[in-house]
Amino acid sequence: MLGLSIAQKIRMGKYRVCVRVALFIAILLFGYACKESGKNEDDGAVHADSLSALSQSTDSLGADSLIAKTDSLGKPIKYSTAVDSSKIVHNFSLSDSVHITRPYQRKDIKVKALYLTGWTVGLSARLNYFIDLANKTEINSYVVNIKDDDGFVAYKSNLTAVNNIKGWVNAYNVEKVLEAFHSNDIYIIGRLSCFKDPVLAEARPELAVKSKKGGVWRDPAGRAWLNPYNRDVWKFIVDIAKEAVNKGFDEIQFDYVRFANDGDYKDMDFSQYTEKKYEAIANFLKYAKEAMPNVKISADVFGIICVSSGDTEGIGQHLEHVGKDIEYLSPMVYPSHYALGQVINGTTFSKPDLEPYKVIYNTLMKAKSRIALVPQYKAQMRPYLQDFTAKWIGPGNYKSYGAMEVRQQIQAVYDAGYEEWIFWNAANRYSADAYLHPELYKVTPKVIAADSVNASKKTVVVTPKKILLLPILLPKKLP
């Protein structure tokens, strides 16, 4: 027996206990490392028609225990937007002939929503937390990524065109997540980034915006953008939307429904087109609505278009045109995104971020007065509001946003005569007290609308709803 090797002794049972203890310790250490890799302390403030901060962990719904490393903004660095051309199918058809087969039930709801990334809803604990938040507060909806501005569909897609370019990641199990939300009577809006899609633009450069110097035009970050004039691009986007409806999304929200605004925009070559940029964007939305006539469609737009006349920004978003054929328009009216000294509805704001109520109120009133002059304008206003602190605009120019600033913005929406809103925080770290205890943050309007039709100034009374969660423990405090 003394001459036996260690392996032989293990097989004979000599060291089985030691081996089991060692394996148990290794598993614990691996689990702790996974937990730490999922932490994200950054506020991720800017809207994804800006930046998206993502959270990940091994405790995910359908993410195949993926541990995705992140950068300082929480953005996964595992997935490069530079597509390996040796691994994709070239010259493929974008025509998947997708038909909406799910019996679609239009639900009339006054949306009060928060934005969530695909990675967030892919985590059971986080999903349950937000379901519980909705069940205890006025929150009745969430905006969840279908496809973010990195170009990847956030769940397994069955579309040939998407699979040919390796164009999806398994951030969450879409069927399970939607079932969990719907079981709690929560309305889910699917957010779909349109023309900022470097995955398709790299895989099919003929669909990308071209440079006058030749080749593909790129923004300052080196990203290629899809050409908003190209009808094949329209088809690709709408097919993804149709598939999402079939999977159970209650509404489609188009983001980045615009031309690029950064970099040498004068170098973009659109010489072959006679349509104006804003006509191309409006026609795309009309095309989407005609392709999905029974589906509610909304679009995210820059907040500044509520204030600027025409298509001043040159991105194809013209207030009087962009909302003519869809149900909802969601201008990103974040106070932090206005310039210092911005004039809004006749009022000059030297530091807009310091005055959330007045900025939101005046922006929406200006938009309302303009829309009122457009015959048969279809879209209702459902603004994106700010629940993040914009430190990047410099000391003295910003304030820390919390529950009071959230309630001030909500009150501004109501005082402007609108009833729906969505809050944005890229890292999905929201001021939950604003919804859990609204009575602690009563807002006295500084501006009273002369024509505040349907304006609501009542404290919200929340009636708890039935809670049906996935079978795991809810966090005792905000993640």
C-alpha positions as CSV (number, residue, x, y, z in Angstrom):
1,M,0.0,0.0,0.0
2,L,2.9,2.4,0.7
3,G,3.8,2.3,-3.0
4,L,0.4,3.5,-4.2
5,S,0.2,6.8,-6.1
6,I,-2.0,9.7,-4.9
7,A,-4.4,9.0,-7.8
8,Q,-4.7,5.4,-6.7
9,K,-5.3,6.3,-3.1
10,I,-8.0,8.8,-4.1
11,R,-9.7,6.0,-6.1
12,M,-9.5,3.8,-3.1
13,G,-11.2,6.5,-0.9
14,K,-8.1,7.6,1.1
15,Y,-8.5,11.3,0.2
16,R,-12.1,11.7,-0.9
17,V,-13.1,14.0,2.0
18,C,-10.1,16.3,1.3
19,V,-10.9,16.5,-2.4
20,R,-14.6,17.3,-1.7
21,V,-13.7,20.1,0.7
22,A,-11.2,21.5,-1.9
23,L,-13.9,21.4,-4.6
24,F,-16.4,23.1,-2.4
25,I,-14.0,25.9,-1.5
26,A,-13.2,26.4,-5.2
27,I,-16.9,26.7,-6.1
28,L,-17.4,29.3,-3.4
29,L,-14.5,31.4,-4.6
30,F,-15.8,31.1,-8.2
31,G,-19.2,32.2,-7.2
32,Y,-17.9,35.2,-5.3
33,A,-15.8,36.3,-8.3
34,C,-18.9,36.0,-10.5
35,K,-20.9,38.1,-8.0
36,E,-18.2,40.8,-8.0
37,S,-18.0,40.9,-11.8
38,G,-21.7,41.8,-11.9
39,K,-21.4,44.9,-9.8
40,N,-21.8,48.3,-11.4
41,E,-21.4,51.4,-9.4
42,D,-21.5,53.9,-12.2
43,D,-24.6,56.0,-12.6
44,G,-24.5,55.7,-16.4
45,A,-26.3,58.9,-16.8
46,V,-26.6,59.6,-20.4
47,H,-29.6,58.4,-22.5
48,A,-28.9,55.6,-24.8
49,D,-29.6,57.9,-27.6
50,S,-26.3,58.3,-25.8
51,L,-24.8,55.5,-23.6
52,S,-26.2,52.3,-22.0
53,A,-24.8,50.9,-18.8
54,L,-25.4,47.2,-18.4
55,S,-25.5,44.9,-15.4
56,Q,-24.6,41.2,-15.5
57,S,-24.3,38.2,-13.3
58,T,-24.4,34.4,-13.5
59,D,-27.9,34.4,-11.9
60,S,-29.6,35.1,-15.1
61,L,-32.7,34.1,-17.0
62,G,-31.4,32.4,-20.1
63,A,-27.9,34.0,-20.3
64,D,-26.2,30.6,-20.3
65,S,-24.3,31.6,-17.1
66,L,-22.5,34.2,-19.2
67,I,-20.0,36.3,-17.2
68,A,-19.5,39.4,-19.3
69,K,-16.8,41.8,-18.2
70,T,-17.6,45.5,-18.3
71,D,-15.9,48.8,-18.8
72,S,-16.2,51.8,-16.5
73,L,-19.7,52.5,-17.7
74,G,-20.8,48.9,-17.2
75,K,-20.8,48.3,-20.9
76,P,-19.9,44.7,-21.9
77,I,-16.5,44.5,-23.5
78,K,-16.9,40.8,-24.5
79,Y,-18.8,41.7,-27.7
80,S,-17.0,43.7,-30.2
81,T,-19.0,45.7,-32.8
82,A,-16.2,45.0,-35.3
83,V,-17.7,42.0,-37.0
84,D,-15.4,39.2,-38.2
85,S,-16.2,39.0,-41.9
86,S,-14.9,35.4,-42.0
87,K,-17.7,34.3,-39.8
88,I,-20.7,36.0,-41.5
89,V,-22.7,35.3,-44.5
90,H,-22.3,37.9,-47.2
91,N,-24.9,39.2,-49.7
92,F,-27.7,37.6,-47.8
93,S,-31.3,38.6,-48.2
94,L,-32.9,40.9,-45.6
95,S,-36.3,39.6,-46.4
96,D,-37.4,37.2,-43.7
97,S,-41.1,37.6,-44.7
98,V,-42.0,38.0,-41.0
99,H,-45.7,38.0,-40.2
100,I,-47.3,38.9,-36.9
101,T,-48.9,35.7,-35.7
102,R,-49.5,36.5,-32.0
103,P,-53.1,37.5,-31.3
104,Y,-52.3,41.1,-30.4
105,Q,-54.4,42.8,-27.7
106,R,-54.2,46.5,-27.7
107,K,-54.2,47.7,-24.1
108,D,-55.2,51.2,-23.2
109,I,-52.9,52.3,-20.3
110,K,-51.5,55.5,-19.1
111,V,-47.8,54.5,-19.1
112,K,-45.7,55.3,-16.0
113,A,-42.5,53.6,-16.8
114,L,-38.8,53.0,-16.1
115,Y,-36.2,51.9,-18.6
116,L,-34.4,48.6,-18.1
117,T,-31.6,47.0,-20.1
118,G,-31.7,43.4,-21.3
119,W,-29.0,42.5,-18.9
120,T,-30.9,43.8,-16.0
121,V,-34.1,41.8,-16.7
122,G,-31.8,38.8,-17.3
123,L,-31.0,38.7,-13.6
124,S,-33.6,37.0,-11.6
125,A,-33.0,39.2,-8.5
126,R,-33.2,42.4,-10.4
127,L,-36.2,41.3,-12.4
128,N,-38.1,40.4,-9.2
129,Y,-37.1,43.7,-7.6
130,F,-38.6,45.7,-10.5
131,I,-41.8,43.5,-10.5
132,D,-42.1,44.1,-6.8
133,L,-41.6,47.9,-7.3
134,A,-44.4,48.0,-9.9
135,N,-46.7,46.0,-7.7
136,K,-46.2,48.4,-4.8
137,T,-46.3,51.8,-6.7
138,E,-47.8,53.7,-9.6
139,I,-45.2,52.1,-12.0
140,N,-47.2,50.0,-14.4
141,S,-44.8,49.7,-17.3
142,Y,-41.2,49.1,-18.3
143,V,-39.2,49.8,-21.4
144,V,-36.9,46.8,-22.1
145,N,-34.3,46.6,-24.8
146,I,-35.0,44.6,-27.9
147,K,-31.9,45.8,-29.7
148,D,-29.5,48.4,-28.2
149,D,-27.3,50.8,-30.0
150,D,-24.4,48.3,-30.0
151,G,-26.4,46.6,-32.8
152,F,-27.1,43.3,-31.0
153,V,-30.6,41.9,-30.4
154,A,-30.6,41.2,-26.7
155,Y,-32.1,37.7,-26.9
156,K,-32.0,34.7,-29.2
157,S,-33.5,35.7,-32.6
158,N,-34.8,33.3,-35.1
159,L,-34.5,35.7,-38.0
160,T,-32.1,34.6,-40.8
161,A,-30.8,38.1,-41.4
162,V,-29.9,38.5,-37.7
163,N,-28.3,35.1,-37.4
164,N,-26.3,35.6,-40.6
165,I,-24.4,38.5,-39.0
166,K,-24.2,36.9,-35.5
167,G,-26.4,39.7,-34.5
168,W,-27.8,38.6,-31.1
169,V,-26.5,38.0,-27.6
170,N,-28.3,36.0,-24.9
171,A,-28.8,38.7,-22.3
172,Y,-32.2,37.3,-21.3
173,N,-34.8,34.7,-22.0
174,V,-37.4,36.9,-23.7
175,E,-40.3,34.5,-23.3
176,K,-39.7,33.9,-19.5
177,V,-39.1,37.6,-18.8
178,L,-42.2,38.7,-20.6
179,E,-44.3,36.0,-18.9
180,A,-43.1,37.2,-15.5
181,F,-44.0,40.8,-16.3
182,H,-47.4,40.0,-17.8
183,S,-48.3,37.7,-14.9
184,N,-48.1,40.8,-12.8
185,D,-50.1,42.9,-15.3
186,I,-47.1,45.0,-16.3
187,Y,-47.1,46.6,-19.7
188,I,-43.8,46.1,-21.6
189,I,-42.5,48.4,-24.3
190,G,-39.7,47.0,-26.5
191,R,-37.0,49.5,-27.3
192,L,-35.3,49.0,-30.7
193,S,-32.3,51.0,-31.8
194,C,-32.7,51.7,-35.5
195,F,-30.0,53.4,-37.5
196,K,-27.1,53.3,-35.0
197,D,-26.3,49.7,-35.6
198,P,-22.6,49.0,-36.2
199,V,-23.2,45.2,-36.5
200,L,-25.2,45.3,-39.7
201,A,-23.4,48.4,-41.0
202,E,-20.0,46.5,-40.8
203,A,-21.4,43.3,-42.1
204,R,-23.2,45.0,-45.0
205,P,-21.3,48.2,-45.8
206,E,-23.5,48.9,-48.8
207,L,-26.3,49.6,-46.2
208,A,-24.1,52.0,-44.3
209,V,-23.8,55.8,-44.6
210,K,-21.1,56.6,-47.2
211,S,-18.3,59.1,-47.0
212,K,-17.8,61.7,-49.8
213,K,-14.1,60.6,-49.7
214,G,-15.2,57.1,-50.5
215,G,-15.9,54.1,-48.3
216,V,-18.0,54.0,-45.1
217,W,-18.6,57.2,-43.1
218,R,-17.7,56.8,-39.4
219,D,-18.5,58.8,-36.3
220,P,-15.8,60.0,-33.9
221,A,-15.8,56.6,-32.1
222,G,-15.2,54.8,-35.4
223,R,-18.7,53.4,-35.6
224,A,-20.5,52.9,-38.9
225,W,-24.2,54.0,-39.1
226,L,-27.0,52.5,-41.2
227,N,-28.4,54.7,-44.0
228,P,-31.8,55.9,-43.0
229,Y,-32.8,56.3,-46.7
230,N,-32.2,52.7,-47.5
231,R,-35.4,50.6,-47.7
232,D,-33.6,47.3,-47.1
233,V,-32.5,48.7,-43.7
234,W,-36.1,49.6,-43.0
235,K,-37.2,46.1,-43.7
236,F,-34.5,44.7,-41.4
237,I,-35.6,46.9,-38.5
238,V,-39.3,46.2,-38.9
239,D,-38.7,42.4,-39.1
240,I,-37.0,42.5,-35.8
241,A,-39.9,44.5,-34.4
242,K,-42.5,42.0,-35.8
243,E,-40.6,39.1,-34.2
244,A,-40.6,41.0,-30.9
245,V,-44.4,41.5,-31.1
246,N,-44.8,37.8,-31.7
247,K,-42.7,37.1,-28.6
248,G,-45.0,39.2,-26.5
249,F,-44.0,42.8,-26.4
250,D,-46.9,45.1,-26.0
251,E,-45.5,48.1,-27.9
252,I,-42.5,48.9,-30.1
253,Q,-40.4,52.0,-29.3
254,F,-37.9,53.1,-32.0
255,D,-34.8,54.8,-30.7
256,Y,-32.0,56.3,-32.7
257,V,-34.6,56.9,-35.3
258,R,-32.4,59.6,-36.8
259,F,-29.3,60.4,-38.7
260,A,-25.9,60.6,-36.9
261,N,-25.2,64.0,-35.2
262,D,-21.5,63.6,-34.2
263,G,-18.4,63.9,-36.3
264,D,-18.0,65.3,-39.8
265,Y,-21.6,65.3,-40.8
266,K,-20.8,67.3,-43.9
267,D,-18.8,64.3,-45.2
268,M,-21.8,62.1,-45.2
269,D,-22.8,61.4,-48.8
270,F,-26.5,61.5,-49.5
271,S,-26.2,63.1,-52.9
272,Q,-28.3,60.5,-54.7
273,Y,-31.4,61.2,-52.6
274,T,-34.0,63.9,-53.1
275,E,-35.9,63.4,-49.9
276,K,-35.1,65.7,-47.0
277,K,-33.7,64.0,-43.9
278,Y,-36.9,64.6,-41.9
279,E,-39.0,63.2,-44.7
280,A,-36.9,60.0,-44.7
281,I,-37.4,59.5,-41.0
282,A,-41.1,60.3,-41.1
283,N,-41.5,58.0,-44.0
284,F,-39.7,55.2,-42.2
285,L,-42.1,55.5,-39.3
286,K,-45.1,55.6,-41.7
287,Y,-43.7,52.4,-43.3
288,A,-43.4,50.7,-39.9
289,K,-46.9,51.6,-39.0
290,E,-48.3,50.3,-42.2
291,A,-46.3,47.1,-41.7
292,M,-47.7,46.7,-38.1
293,P,-51.1,48.5,-38.3
294,N,-52.4,46.9,-35.0
295,V,-49.3,47.5,-33.0
296,K,-48.7,50.6,-30.9
297,I,-45.6,52.4,-32.0
298,S,-43.6,55.1,-30.3
299,A,-40.4,56.9,-31.1
300,D,-37.7,58.5,-29.0
301,V,-36.6,61.9,-30.2
302,F,-34.3,64.7,-29.1
303,G,-35.9,67.0,-26.6
304,I,-34.5,70.0,-28.4
305,I,-36.8,69.4,-31.4
306,C,-39.7,70.6,-29.2
307,V,-38.0,74.0,-29.0
308,S,-36.1,74.3,-32.3
309,S,-38.0,75.0,-35.5
310,G,-37.8,72.6,-38.4
311,D,-34.9,70.1,-38.5
312,T,-32.4,72.5,-37.0
313,E,-30.2,69.7,-35.7
314,G,-29.9,68.1,-39.1
315,I,-30.8,64.6,-37.8
316,G,-34.1,64.1,-39.5
317,Q,-36.3,64.9,-36.5
318,H,-38.9,67.6,-37.3
319,L,-41.5,67.8,-34.6
320,E,-44.4,68.7,-37.0
321,H,-43.6,65.6,-39.1
322,V,-42.1,62.9,-36.9
323,G,-45.3,62.1,-35.0
324,K,-47.9,62.1,-37.7
325,D,-48.3,58.3,-38.1
326,I,-47.4,56.8,-34.8
327,E,-49.2,56.6,-31.4
328,Y,-46.5,58.1,-29.1
329,L,-43.6,60.5,-29.2
330,S,-41.1,60.4,-26.4
331,P,-38.9,63.5,-26.4
332,M,-35.8,63.2,-24.2
333,V,-36.5,66.4,-22.3
334,Y,-33.7,65.9,-19.8
335,P,-32.8,69.3,-18.2
336,S,-29.1,68.3,-18.3
337,H,-29.2,68.0,-22.0
338,Y,-30.0,71.6,-22.8
339,A,-27.3,74.1,-23.4
340,L,-26.5,76.7,-20.7
341,G,-28.6,79.8,-21.5
342,Q,-31.1,77.8,-23.5
343,V,-34.3,79.7,-24.3
344,I,-37.4,77.5,-23.9
345,N,-40.9,78.8,-24.6
346,G,-39.7,82.4,-24.2
347,T,-37.9,81.7,-20.9
348,T,-34.1,81.8,-20.7
349,F,-32.5,79.1,-18.5
350,S,-28.9,80.0,-17.6
351,K,-28.4,76.5,-16.0
352,P,-31.3,74.2,-17.1
353,D,-30.3,71.3,-14.9
354,L,-31.0,73.3,-11.8
355,E,-34.7,73.9,-12.7
356,P,-36.2,70.5,-13.7
357,Y,-39.9,71.5,-13.2
358,K,-39.7,74.7,-15.3
359,V,-37.6,73.1,-18.1
360,I,-40.0,70.1,-18.5
361,Y,-43.1,72.3,-18.2
362,N,-42.0,74.9,-20.7
363,T,-40.6,72.3,-23.2
364,L,-43.9,70.4,-23.2
365,M,-46.0,73.5,-23.5
366,K,-44.0,74.7,-26.4
367,A,-44.4,71.3,-28.1
368,K,-48.1,71.3,-27.4
369,S,-48.6,74.7,-29.0
370,R,-46.8,73.6,-32.2
371,I,-48.5,70.3,-32.5
372,A,-51.9,72.0,-32.1
373,L,-51.4,73.7,-35.4
374,V,-50.8,70.4,-37.3
375,P,-54.0,68.8,-38.7
376,Q,-54.5,65.2,-37.8
377,Y,-51.3,64.9,-35.8
378,K,-51.5,61.4,-34.3
379,A,-48.8,61.1,-31.6
380,Q,-49.4,61.7,-28.0
381,M,-46.6,63.1,-25.8
382,R,-44.9,60.6,-23.4
383,P,-41.7,62.2,-22.4
384,Y,-38.5,60.6,-21.2
385,L,-37.5,62.3,-17.9
386,Q,-34.2,62.4,-16.0
387,D,-33.3,60.2,-13.0
388,F,-29.6,60.7,-13.0
389,T,-27.0,63.3,-11.9
390,A,-25.2,65.0,-14.8
391,K,-21.8,65.7,-13.2
392,W,-20.2,66.0,-16.6
393,I,-21.7,69.4,-17.2
394,G,-19.4,70.9,-14.5
395,P,-19.6,72.1,-10.9
396,G,-22.3,74.7,-10.4
397,N,-24.2,73.7,-13.5
398,Y,-25.8,70.5,-12.2
399,K,-27.6,69.3,-9.1
400,S,-27.9,65.8,-7.6
401,Y,-31.2,64.3,-8.8
402,G,-33.2,62.2,-6.4
403,A,-36.8,61.6,-5.4
404,M,-37.8,65.3,-5.2
405,E,-36.5,66.0,-8.7
406,V,-38.3,63.0,-10.0
407,R,-41.6,64.2,-8.5
408,Q,-41.0,67.7,-9.8
409,Q,-40.7,66.4,-13.3
410,I,-43.8,64.3,-13.0
411,Q,-45.8,67.2,-11.8
412,A,-44.5,69.3,-14.7
413,V,-45.8,66.7,-17.1
414,Y,-49.2,66.7,-15.4
415,D,-49.3,70.5,-15.3
416,A,-48.6,70.6,-19.0
417,G,-51.7,68.6,-19.6
418,Y,-50.1,65.2,-20.2
419,E,-50.5,61.9,-18.3
420,E,-47.7,59.6,-19.3
421,W,-43.9,59.5,-18.6
422,I,-40.8,57.3,-18.7
423,F,-37.7,57.8,-16.5
424,W,-34.2,57.0,-17.8
425,N,-31.2,55.9,-15.9
426,A,-28.7,53.9,-18.0
427,A,-27.5,51.8,-15.0
428,N,-31.2,51.2,-14.0
429,R,-30.5,52.7,-10.5
430,Y,-33.7,54.6,-9.8
431,S,-34.9,56.9,-7.0
432,A,-37.4,54.3,-5.7
433,D,-38.6,56.5,-2.8
434,A,-40.2,58.8,-5.4
435,Y,-42.6,56.0,-6.2
436,L,-42.8,54.2,-2.9
437,H,-43.4,57.3,-0.8
438,P,-44.7,60.1,-3.1
439,E,-46.4,61.8,-0.1
440,L,-43.0,62.7,1.2
441,Y,-42.1,64.7,-1.9
442,K,-45.1,67.0,-2.5
443,V,-44.4,69.5,-5.2
444,T,-45.8,73.0,-5.3
445,P,-45.9,74.1,-8.9
446,K,-43.8,77.2,-9.6
447,V,-45.7,77.7,-12.8
448,I,-49.4,77.2,-13.2
449,A,-50.6,76.4,-16.7
450,A,-53.2,78.8,-17.9
451,D,-54.7,76.0,-20.0
452,S,-53.8,73.1,-17.8
453,V,-56.4,70.8,-19.3
454,N,-56.4,67.4,-17.5
455,A,-53.5,68.6,-15.4
456,S,-53.3,66.5,-12.2
457,K,-52.1,68.0,-8.9
458,K,-53.3,65.3,-6.6
459,T,-51.0,63.2,-4.5
460,V,-50.8,59.7,-6.0
461,V,-52.6,57.1,-4.0
462,V,-51.1,53.7,-4.6
463,T,-53.1,50.5,-4.3
464,P,-50.9,47.4,-4.0
465,K,-51.4,44.9,-6.7
466,K,-51.2,41.1,-6.6
467,I,-47.6,40.0,-6.5
468,L,-46.5,37.0,-8.6
469,L,-42.7,36.6,-8.7
470,L,-40.1,34.1,-9.8
471,P,-39.2,31.7,-7.0
472,I,-36.3,33.6,-5.5
473,L,-35.9,36.0,-2.5
474,L,-36.4,39.7,-3.2
475,P,-33.7,42.1,-2.1
476,K,-34.5,43.9,1.1
477,K,-33.2,47.2,-0.3
478,L,-32.3,48.8,-3.5
479,P,-29.7,46.8,-5.4
